[in-house]
């Protein structure tokens, strides 16, 4: 009898295999993935360009909804120096003009990172009907920091939000003529970014550098012990020069935002002291801020939480991943990174990276759909009663 049951099960399995459709990206994802963590309906195209900008050209990658009439496998390879990572996109595919124009989201990488550091996130957003554009920020990439260069990092504090504005200008150009003309909804823009890219996101979203706040922070012993305030006046002057200012403002600096930016999602932002209460009040657009409660690089207590509290946004939310560290927002380790001793920069001591990436994608995708496309279902998915994930603390204001 037992033998007959085993044979029957094997036959049933064979029949199921024969009649089942081939696996899709959605079927391949975790079975516990929430709605907006599932890959969207759009095939994803990807292309690389160089945006000329005087003596600071920007290496740029753009992900976008693409055509795939033959149903070929979405597969590509992303490369940063010797590091190669497989991706799920079609290299230089024709854009899907019929579904456009699509809102544009600009992604900003962290200090010592790169534009390709969070492909799990950028590809995913494009699959849901967004154009996503990311640039390497000169002076603060993986190569700059590994080389020990620090002057470029100070300059990058000044340049980064201006480089987002430069990317917006570039987007206007390609939307006017060429193969992507009309693809981008240039009246509906957003910014997101990790760590130093979170600073960039806040600055592009309306936050203003605040000299008075920086001076106040630098009176604290812990800031002095960490060397955060060494040569502060010189650094501020460098930033002011980059911004085109003749002198360092005494308090808040001029804003570096754009009225077409409609929403922002900073991820573990580096914001402690640089904006302060007065500077953060300049953020008025809808904001979703995500951070781990065990972040050892930009601790939530001194960066994310004050930024959330002081933003003037009528609609803002704070997503806190309990016991998560700083690098939950970057791609999971590949073998080469482990061999190079970089495991701690692409993993987490507590969270399974695939699970936390699902949740990051779910929250951000729903937020952007709600605020850039007016998607009511996505908005409902972010209501406090709808958010029930173990290990996630969720605070929302103004919904």
N, C-alpha and C positions, 0 to 999 in steps of 0.2 A: 504493500500500500504506500509506504514512504517513497519507494522508488518511482511509483506512478505519479505521485505528487510532484516530485522533482522534475520528471520529464514534462509534466503539464506546465510547470512554471517556466521551464526552458523554452517550450513552444510559444507560450504567451509572450515571453521576452523577445523572441525572434520576430513574432508578428508585429509587436509594438515598434520594434526597430525599423521594420520595413515600411510601415505606414506613417511613422512620425515624420514631421517636417525636419529639414536640416537645422542644426543649432543656429541660433541668432545671437547677436551680442547681448540682448536682453535675457535670453534663456541661460546664457553663460554666466550671468552675474549671480551674486549671493542670493539665496532664496529669501533672506530676510531684508533685502534692500527695500527701503520705502519708495513711494511712488516716484518722486523726482530724482531718486538715485538711479533709476532705470534709464538707460540710454534713450535719447529722444528719437523722433522719427526721421530726422534728416541725416543722410550720409554726410560725412565731414570731409571737406577739402582743406589742404594746408599748403602754404607757399611761404618762401623766404625772400626777403628783399632787403636792400640797404637804403635807408632814408638819408639822403645827404643833408648835412646840417653844419655847414662851415667846417671847422676842424674837429667837430664831434659827430661824425656819421653814426647812425643808429642801425645796428643789426636787428632786424624785425622778423617775427613770424606771425602770420595771420591764419586763423582757422575760420571756416565759413561753411554754411549749408551748401552742399554741392550736388551735382547730378551724378548718378551712377546707373545709367540705363541698362547696362549689361549685368548688373548685380555682382561685379567683381569684389573680391575680398578687400575690405578697407584695411590696408596695412602699409606702414611706412617705417622708416628708421630715423630717430632723432639722434644727433651726435653733438656732444660737447667735448672737444679735444679728443681724448682716447675713449671717452665713455659713449657707448651706443645703447640706446633704449628702443625697444619696439613700440610702435604706436598704432592706433586704429584710425587711420585717415587716408585719404587719397591724395597723393602728391600732385599739386598743380592741376587738380580737377576743375572742370568747368563749373562755375557757380550756378546755383539754382535760383534763377532770376524770378521765376513764377511765384515763389513764396515770399519774395522780398517786398519792400526793403526791410532789412533786419536791424534791430537796435545793436549798437556797438558797445562792447565792454573792453576796457583797457586793463591789462594785467601788468603789475609791477613786481619784480622779484626782490628777494631779500638781500641783505649785505652778504657778499661772498656767494651769491646765487647766480642765476641766469634765467633768461626768458623761457627756457625749456625745463624749469625746475618742477613745475606742477602741471604736467600734461594731462594727468588724470582729470584735472579740473577744467583746463582750457578746452580740451576736446569735448568734454561732456557738455559744457555750455553751448558750444557750437552745434551739437546734435539736437539741442532744443530750440534752435532758430535764432541764434545770436552770432554776430561776427565778433571774434575775439582777437585782439591785437596786443602783442607783447614785444618789448624791446629790451636788449641788454643796456643797462645804464652805465656808460663809461665811468670808470673810477671806482666802482663798487661791485664789480662782477667777481666771480670765482677766481679768475686769473689775477685781477688787481689785488685782491686781499691776500691770496696765497703768495704773491710776490712781496708782501710787506709794505706796499705803498699806502700811505695814509692821507697825503694831501688831496688825492683824488676823492677820497671818501668825504672830506669836508666840503669840497666843491660840489659833490653829488647831492648834499643836503640842499644846496641852492638850485642845482640844475634839474633834479628829478621831476618836480611838478611842472617845470617849464618843458621838460621832454614829453610829458603827457600832453601838454598843449601843442607841442610840435607834432605829435602823432595825430592829434585831432585835425590839425591843418593838413597833414599828409592824407588823412582819410577824406577830407573835402576834395583834395586833388584827384584821388583815384575814383571817387564817386562821381566826378564830373565827366571823365572820359576814360577810355580804355576798357579792358575786359571786365572790370568790376563796376562800371558805371551804373548807378542806380541801385546797386546791391545794398548799400548802407543807408540806414535811417539816421541821418546826421542831425536830426532834431531830438533824438532819444539816445543819450549816451550814459555810460556808467563807468566807474573805476573800481578795481579791486586789487589787492596785493598783500604780500606776506612780509611781516617784520619791518625792515626798512621800506619795503613796498607798501606796508600798512601806513607808515608815515607819509609816503607819496600819495596814497589814496586819500588820506585825511586832508593833506594840503591841497590836492586837486579838487577836493570836495568842499573847500571853503575854510578849513582851519588855517590860522595865521601864526607864523613863528612869533614868539613872544620873548623879547629880550629880558624884560623884568622878571618873568617867570623863571628863565634860565639862571639869572643871577640869584634868585631866591633858592632854587634847588641847589645851587653850588655852595650855599652856606651850610648844607647838611654834611656831617662827617662822613656818612656812607658814600656820598657822591665824590667827596674829596679822596677817600680811600681807594675808590675804583678808578681814579684818574680821569673821571668824566669831564672835569672842569679845567684840565691843564690847557694853558694857552687859549682860554675861552675867548678873550677879546680879539685875538688874532684870527681865530676860527670864524667868529662872527663877521669880522671885516672881510674875510675871504668869501663868505656866503653873500654878504651885501654886495660885493663887487660883482659876483656872478649874477645877482638879481638886477644889476644895473643901478644900484643905489649909491649915492655919493657918500653916505655915512650910515652907521648902524642905527636903526630906529631905537628910541628909548623904551618903547613898549611893543605893541603889536605891529607887525610888518604888513605891507600891502598884500592883499589876497592873490593867490595864484590859481584861480578857479575859472570856470567857463559856464555861462548860464545854461548851456545845453546838457550839462551833466545833471542827470535826474536822480541818481541813486549811487550809493557807495557800499562796498563790503570790505572793510579792513580785516585782515587776518593776523592775529597776534601782533598788533601794530607797535612799533617803537614810537611812543608818544610822550613818555614821561618827562614832564617839565618843559619840553620844547614849545608847546602851545599854551599850556596853562588854562585856567578857566576862561580868561578873556579871549584867548586865541581859538579855543575849541568852540566858543559860542558862534563862531562864523559858519559852522556846519549847520545848515538848515534843511538839506535834502534828506529823504528817507535813508536810514543807515541800519545795516545789520553788522554787528561786530562779533567776531568769533575768536575764542582764545581757550587755551588749556589752563586749568587751575594750578597746574604744577610747572608752569612755564619758567624755566631757569634763565632764559635769555632776556625776555621782556615780561617780567612778572605782572600778572593781571592786576595786582593791587596798586601798582604804581604806573601802569601804562593803560591797559584796556579799560579798566573800571572807571578811572577818572575821565578818560576820553568819552566813554559812554554817558557818564553823569553830566558832563559839561556841554555836550553837543546840544544845540538848540532845535534839533530835528523834532518835528511834531510826531513823526512816526519813527521809532527806533527800537531795535531789539538787540539783546545780548545773549549769545549762545556760548555756554561754558562747558567744555568737556572735562569732566571730573578726573583729576589726577593725570591729565595729559600734559606732555611737555611741548616744546616749541616747534618740533619738526613734523607734527601730524599733517601739516599743510603742504608738504613736498612729496614728490613721488617716492614710492617704496624702493628700497635698495635693490640694485642689480648686483650681480656677483662681482663685477669689476670694482664697484664702490666698496664692497666689503673687503676685497683684497687690498685696496688702497688705504684701509683703515678709517673709512668714512661712515661706518655703520651707524654711529650715534647721530649722524646728520640726516639719516633717512629712515629712522625707525622710532619706535616709542616703547618705553619700558612697560607700559600698562596696556595700551590700546593695540588691538589688531589693526594694522594699517588699512586693510581692505574695508573693514567695518567703519572706521572713522572717516575714510574717504567717501564712502556711501553717504554718511550723514552730512558731511560738509557739502557734497554735491546736492543733496536733497534740500538743505536749508537755502543755499545760495541760489539754486535754480528756481525754487518756488518764489524766493524774494524778487529775483529779477523778472520773472514772468508776471508777478503781481504788479510791480511798480513800473516796468518798462512796456508791458503789453496789456495791462489791465485785466489779467487772467483771474477771474473770481475764484475758480477752484484752487488755484495756487495760493491765493490770499487766504482762503479758508483753511488750507493745510498748515498755515502759520499761526492760526488762532491758538491761544494758550491751551484750550481744551483739546486741540488736535495734536499737540506735541507731547508725546509720551514715550521717551526713549530712555532706557536705563543708562545712567552715567551722564546724562545731559541736564544741565540747569538752564532754564529758559526764562528770560525776563523780557517783557514787551511793554512799550509805552505808546499810547496814541492809537491803538487799533480798535 
